[in-house]
Structure formats: structure tokens, C-alpha cells
Amino acid sequence: MIWYDEYYFLLVIPAMLLSLIAQIMVKGAYRKWGKINNSRGLTGAEAARRVLAYYGVSGVQIAPIAGNLTDNFDPRSNVIHLSQGVFNSTSVAAVGIACHEAGHAAQYAEQYRPIAVRNTILPVANIGSSAGILLAVIGYMLSARFLMLLGIVLFAFVVLFQLVTLPVEFNASSRALQVIGETGMLEGDEYRGAKKVLTAAAMTYVAALIVSIASLLRLILRSRSRR
């Protein structure tokens, strides 16, 4: 069966363990630097506003959102949503995370090209995420090669989407750290702490990509063995 085979244990499980480690690292970094307040007393919301001002971005709102590490920028409503532990928090982690989300707002304002590419891929990637593996499995079970290949192609768009997402996320963090450093929001250990939080968060995207690549390779290898 496709769900239990050597490729699953050789490819997918190690990748999933790597993803788990990445999640542990980001939670650990957030937990540590979420307890240390920045010396300037800046809240996450204030830090985000400074990044927007640095890039001359206007018309973007900053609003609180429920949950933990649920921070995001919604380009449809032009709102930066900051979680409860970031919006009013003066922690080093809060400043880093808020500035990262403001970095995304700056990307959209400047029409950062990888975002346009990612948005083009998104509709097919959404289909691939919900139906790609399922179609490949059904095709494998029924010996329907076309169906299996269709599932593989659709899931390949998920991998492509995640690949294009990497420069978007790394660039948002780079923008955040640039503003943090140049404007003196954080200095010394505080700056390094924010960088550790953002680096750990970025590694979760890398790990997710590796999991998807491993899953795609597994499907391809299983399709070849079905010939």
C-alpha cells in the first residue's frame, strides 16, 4: 500500500522529524525572547508602524488577533494582524515578529516579484494541497496511471508554491532586521535575540518544503514501481 512502504520510512518520516525539530526551535526561541522586554519599551504594534513608516507604506492598519503565533498580513484588507502576545507586548520577540509582518506589507506595497509569482501559483497549489496526494493514491490503488500522474503534478505545484514562499519569508525578515538595526529599535543582545526568533521561524518554512519534497519523491517512486 502507498501509505506504508519503504519510501515513507526512508523519506517522509525523517523529513517530518526535521519539521518537528524546527517547530520546537521556534517555540523555544519565542518562549525565551518573549520573556525579555526591549529596553526602549516598544510594543509590537509600535514597532510595526515604524517599519511601515521606514518604507513609506500608508493605508495599512494594525489590529490584534486571537491566538498564539497567529500573526499575519492580509493584503486583501490591508491589515497586519498581531497576536495577543505581540500586539501590546514589549518583548524582544514581539518586536521581531511585528516587524516581520510589516515587512510583508512593504513587499506588497513595492510589488515584490516573488509574491506575484506565488499568487499566480496559489490557486493550483490549493487544489494540489487538498486533492494531489488523494488522486495519486486512488490512481495507485486502481492502477490508473493518468490519475496518479495528475495527482503528482498537482502536488508538485504545492512544492513549487512552498519553494517560492522561501524568498518571500526570508526577505520579510531581512527587511525587518534592517529597519530594527538602522533605527535602533533593538541593539546588541536584543537585536541578536530578534534575529534568532526570525531565523527559527524561517526554518519552519524550510522544513515544510523538505516534507513536501519528500512526499513528492515518494509518490514519484511509487508510480515508477507500479509500471
N, C-alpha and C positions, 0 to 999 in steps of 0.2 A: 504493500500500500504506500501511497505517496506521503502519507502523514508520518510513517515510521520506516525510515530507511537510513542507510549509512550516510547519505548526503546531509540528512537532517542533523545527525550527531556530529558529523565532521565539519559542517559549515555553519548551520543556523545556531546551534546551541552555544558554541564559542562566541559568536557574534552577539548573542543575547546576553551572555555573561559580561562581555565588554560594555554593552549598553547599561547593564545594571551597575557596573562599577562607575560609569560616567554619572549616573543618577545619584549614586552615593556621594561622589565627589562634589557635585554641585550643591547638594543639600548640606554637606559638611562645610563648604565654603560659605554658603549663605547663613548657616547657623552661627559660625564663628564671627563673621564680619557684620552680621545682623545685630550682634550684641554690643558692637563698638560704635559709639557716636562720633561723627566727624567734628573736628574742633571748631568749625565755623557755624555749626548749628543749622546747616541747610537741610530742609526736608526734601524728600524725593520729588515732590511737586515743584518746589522752587528750583531744584537742580535741572529738571526737565525744561522749565521755562528759560533757563539760562542757555541751554543748548539751542532751543528754538530761536532765541534772540541772536545767538552767535551766527547762525546760518541765515538769519533774516526771514525766518518762516513765520507767517501770520495766519490767523484763522483756524489754528489748531487748539482745541480745548483739552484740558487735562482733568480727568474725573476719576474718582475712586471706583473700584470694582471688588466684589466679594471674592473671597478665596485666598489661597496662598500660592505665590508664584504664578498668578494668572495675568500678569502684566502683558499688555499688547498695544499695538497701534492699529486702529481700524481706519483704513484710508477711505472707506465709504462714507463714514460720518465725520471723518477728520478729528477723531478723538483719541488721545492717549489715555488708556485705562491703566491705572496703577493700583495694585493690590493693597489690601489693608496694612500689610507690613512694609509698604513702600511709600504710599502717598504722603502720610504725615510723619513718617519715621525720619529721624536724623542719623540713622546708621550709615556706615560706610557702604554696606551692601545696597541699601536703598538708593543712595546717590548713583552708584554704578548702574543699577538696573534701570532707574528712571532715565538716566542719560542715554542708555542704550535704546530705549523705546523712542526717545526724542530723535535719536539718530535715524531711526526708520522713517519718522515724519520728514526729516530733512532729505532722505533719499527720494521719497515720493515728490517732494517739492522740486527737487532738482532733476526728476525723471531719470533716476539711476537705471541704466540699461538692464542689468541683470533682473531687476524687478519686473520690467516689461516682458522679458523672456519668460520669467517664472509665471506671470499672469497668463501668458499665451498657452503654456503647458498645463496650467491648473485644471481646466475642465476635463481633459483626457486623464490627467493624473487622479482626479477624484473618482472617475469611473474605474480606473485601474486599481485604486485602493480598495474599492468595495466589491469589485467583481473579477479582477485579474486572476488571483490565485484560485478562486472558486471555479472559474471557467477552465483553468488549466487542470484542476483536479478532476472535474467532470469529464473533460476530454481524455484524460489519462485512464479513468475508470471505464469509459465507453470505447476506448481505442479510437476516439475521434480526433485525428491528428490536427485538423484545421481548428477545432475548438480549443485544443491545448495551445496551439501556436498563437491563437488570438488572445488567450489569457496571458501568455508570456509577453506578447507585445504590449498589451495594456499595462501590465505590471512594470514593464521597462520604463514606461512614462512616469511611474511613481519614483523609480530610481533617478531618472533624469531630473525630475522636479526637486528631489532632495539634493541632488548634486548642485543645481543652480542656486538652491537656497543657501548653500555654504558661503559663497562670497557676499550674499546679502547680509547674513548674520555677522560675519567677520568684519565687514565694512561698517555696520552699525556700531559695533563695539569699538572699532578704530576711531570712528568719529567721536564717540562718547569720551574715550580716553584722551583724545586730542584736546577737546574742549575742557575737560576736567583739569588737564595739565596746564594748558595755556592760560586759563582764567584763574588758576589757583584754588579751585573748589576743594581739591584734596591734594595733599603733598606728602612726601615721604612714605611712611608705612601705610597711611590711609590710601594713597594712590595705588600702592602695590596691592593692598587688600582688594580694592575695587577691580583691579586688573585680574586678580585671581578668581574673583567671583564671575566675571565675564568670560574668562578663559574656560573655566569649568563648565559654564552654561553652553559655550560654543562646542565643547567636546560632546555634549549630548546629541547635537545635530550630526556630528561626525559619526558617532556610534550608531545613530539611527540609519544613516546612509549605509554603513557597513552591514547592518542587519538586513536591509533591503537588498543589497548586492548579493549577500549570502543566500537569501531566499530566491532571488532571480537565478543565480547559478544552479541552485538545487533543482528548480523547475526545468532549466535547460538540460541539465544532465539526465534528469528523469525522462525527459522527452526523447533524448537520444537513445536511452536504454530501451525505450518502448518500440523502437524501429524493428 
